Amino acid sequence: MPSRILTGTVVCDKCDKTVAIRVVNSVLHPLYKKMCRRHKKYLAHDEFNVYKVGDVVSIIESRPFSKNKKWVVINNNTALQES
């Protein structure tokens, strides 16, 4: 089974080796047929504490690191766009 990959923004980097990522999705409202923005926060493993608040990153599903941390940061999209 392939791992899911999500893209979001770092909203918290206070924990050691952990960042909180806010992922925003657009969904169609079933009754009003209008696009709504939904968001969810994921805790992701950041081995070297590289990512700071505001960075746009991609995360991939992995083995559980703790009760809530089941994702790993795989790259920094803002660094790729600048170069």
Residue, then its C-alpha position, 0 to 999 in steps of 0.5 A: m500500500p503506497s504511503r500518503i504524501l501531504t503538503g502544508t505549512v509549519v505552525c509550531d516548532k517548539c517540541d524537540k524533533t517535532v513540528a506541527i503541520r497545518v494541511v488545508n483541503s478544499v471540499l464540496h459542501p453536499l447541500y450548498k454545492k460550495m467549496c469549503r476550506r477544511h484544515k487539519k494539524y499533523l505532528a511530523h518528525d523533524e530529525f534535525n530541527v531544521y524547519k521553522v514556523g511558516d515553512v511549506v513542507s511535504i510530509i509522508e506517512s511512516r511508522p508511529f514515532s509516538k501516540n500522535k506522531k506518524w508522519v515524517v517531513i521529507n522536503n522543504n518546498t520553499a527552498l525548491q521554488e527559490s532555486 
